[in-house]
């Protein structure tokens, strides 16, 4: 058996000691820890996207989102997935779009980087989904999961339960959204980075099986809402569940949607807006009746 050199063991031991001391320094006298949970710029940009989609934007929210995105922008005009990481195409596209939506010019370096990397067409699925919501990418060009997957039995060869908890709670509402193809146009110019505005085609008329799938998926999502109004305590399933309910035609008179939107109200200065009735069928066209 080969033993690690003493210097390596000493370095590792010292690192463990320093980390332990730091954790103890951060501990509250009552024994617990608290700290800010941070993520990358996509979470910031998407916060503005879903507020726009649900009709909850405010000038104050736009200002704060823009300031936060600009503070995280790299020196070369791009955005990274992690702190001091390399530039990332999808992250940069979402930040670029959010800044434009907030009325702030992202800069030529951001635009040129996106163009060099292939533009929106080379972005990840989530990025294309948010751009489709804003009317800048065709829904029919986005890779999708059919909502009928919710009908597959858990003990079969494949079902939504093959995904992890947070993933299936994201995939199920997103599959409904992709089937309905809702759009709330954002009147900004993005064709310089490869966007394709106004090209979403109406979804096919749903047959009996699809209608059952949409109704089943809606019940499945509603049944899994947490006591605090979120889904899984994380952003992706929460955001897409709200968007799904709105796309199905529900407004803030719906208890599930209103409760979910209130979770986000704490981070906004326009909390009262979240409880105001805004029937979704007036925003997104005639909803499908499962």
N, C-alpha and C positions, 0 to 999 in steps of 0.2 A: 504494500500500500504506500502510495506517495503522499507525503504531507506537504501542505502549502508552506512556503517560506515564512519564517517568523515575521518578516517585515510586512507581508501581506496580511497575516493574522492581526498584527498590531494596527495596521491601517484600518482594517475592517472593524476591529473592536473600538477604535477611536471614533469611527463614523457612527457606530451604534450608540456610543455614549453621548456624542454631540446631539444626535437626533432625539434621544431620550430626554436629555436636559432641555432641549427646545420645546418638546411636547409638555413637559412639566411646567416650564415657564408660561406656556399659553393656557394652562388649565385654570379654570375659575376656582376660587376658594371652596365652592360647594361641590367640586369634583367633576364638573362637566366642561366640555369644550364647545365653542361656537366660532364660526368663521364664514366668510363669504364663499359661496359656491360659484366659481367662475367657469366660463366656457369661452368659445371663440366668437368671432364677429357674426357668424351665421345666426346665432340665437338672438342677437341684437337686431339684425336686419329682419328676421322672421317675425319678431315682435311687432314691427311696423307693418309687415305684410298682412298679418291676420287682423290687426286693428283696422287696416284699410278695407279688407274684405268684409268685415262685420259692421262697417260704418261707425267705428269708434275712435277714429283719429282726432287729434287736437293739435293746435299749433305748438303747445308746450311739449307734447309727446314727440312731434317731429324734431323740435329743437334738441331735446335730450338725446334722441336716437342719433342724430347727426353728430352731436358733440362726442358721443361715446365711440362712434365709428371712426371719426377723425383721430381721436386719441389713440386708437389701436392700429392705425394705418402705418405700414412700414415706410422706411425712408424712400424706397423705390416706388411708392404709390400703390402697393399691393397689400393684401391681407393674408395672414398665415392661419393654419389650423391651431397651432399651439404657440405659446409665448416665445418670441424670438425664433420661430420656425421659418422655413422657406416659404416663398409665395405659393398660394394654392388657388387654382383656377375657380372652382365653384365658390369658395369663400369670397374671393374678390368680386365675382359676378354679383353675388347677393349683396355685398356691402355697396358696390357701385350702384346697383338698382335702388337700394334703400336710400342712399344719399340723394339720388335724383328725385325720388319720390318725396323726400323731405325738402326739396328745393335747393340743394347744395350741389355744386359741380364737383364730381370726384377727381377730375384732373386728367390730363392727357396721358400721363404715365400709366394710370390704371387702365384706361381704354386701350392703350397700345399693348400692354401685357396681355389683356384678355384676347385681343385680336391675334397676337403671336401664338397663343396657346390653342387657337381654334375656335374661340368664341363660345356662345351658348350651346351650340351643337355638341361640344365636347364636355359639357358639364354633367354632374351627377343627376340622378333621377329626382331627388328632393328639390334641387335648384330648378329644374325644369317644371316641376309641379307648382312651385310658388310663382314662377313666371307665367305659367298657364292660368293660374288664378287671376293674375293681373292683366291677362289678355295679350301677353307678349310671347307666347309659345303655344303651338297647337296641342291640345290635350291628346289628340289621336296619335301624336308622335312620341308620346311618353310611354316607356315600358310600364306595364301594369299587371296587377293581379286581379282576376275576375272576382266579383263579389260572391259568385256561386261557391267559392272555396269554403265559405262559412257553413255550407250545407254538408260538407264531407264529415263523416263520423270520426271522433277522436281516436278510435281504435283501428282506423283504416291505414292504408299504406302512406297516406299523406293527409294532413289537416292543418288548420291554423295552430294547433297545439304542437306542431313541429318547431314553431318559432318560440323564442324566449318570451317571457311575460310581457316585457315592454315592447318587443317587436310585434307580437300579434295584436297588441292593443293599438299599435300604429297602423299595421297592415289592413286590419278590418275596416276602420273608418276611411282610410285612404282608398281602399278598393271601391267603396261606395262613391266617394268623390270623383274618382276617375271614371266611373260608369256614368255619372250625371254630367260631368264636364262643366261645372259652374265657372262663370267669369264675372269679375267686377273690374271693369277697365281702369287702368291707371294711365292718365293722359301724359305720359312722358315718352321721350324718344330713346329707344334702345337698339335701333337697327344698326348702329355703328359697332355694336359688339355681337352682331349675329342674331338678334331677336327676330321673331317672325310674328308681328302683331296682327290681330284680326283674322287668324287662319283656323281657329277652332271650329270644327264642324259639329252640328247638333248630334247628340248621341243617338244610336239606333233605338227605335221604339222597343221598350222592354217587353219580353214575352212573359208567360206565366211563371217560368222557373226564375227568371231574373227578379220579378216582382217579389216572389217568396224570399229570394236571397237578400234583397234590399231590406225587407221587413225584418227578417231574421237578424241581419247584421245590425240594424238599428236597435233592436231589443238587446242584443248581445252587448253593444256599447253602453247603452243606458244602465244595464245591470251591473256594470263594472266601474261606474263612477265612484270615486272615493268620497269620504265624508266631507272633505274640504273642497270638493267640487272638481278636483283634477282627476286624471287617470294615471295611475302608476306613480304619481308624485314627480313625474318628469315631463319635459316639454313636448316631445313629438306626439305621443298619444293624446295629450290634452288638446293641442292645437288642432290636430286633424279630426278629433271628435267634435269639437265646436264647429269646424268648417263643414263637416258632414251634416250636422243637424240643421245648420243654416241652409245648406244646399238642398236638403229635403223639404225645405219650406217653413221651418220653424223660426219664430222670432223670439225676442227676449221675454215674451209672456210664457214661454216654455220653461218649466222649472229647472230642467237639466241644463239647458243652455245658459240660462240666467245665472245659475249657481257656478257654472264653469267660468263664465266671463267675469264674475266677481273676484275670482282668484287673481286675475290680471289687473283688476281695478286698483289694488293696493299699490301697484307700481306706477299708476297714472295719477295725474292731477285732476282728471275729470271723472271721478268715481261715479257720480250721479248718472252719467251717460250710460253706464253698463246696465242699469235697471230700466232704462227707457224702452218702451215697446218699439221695435223696428221689424215689422213682419218681413221675413226673408223673401217671401214670394214677390215683394215689390222691388227687391234688389237684384235678384238673380233670374227672373223669369218664372214661368209656371213650373212648380216642382213636380216630381214624379210621385204618384200616389201608389204606395206599395200594395 
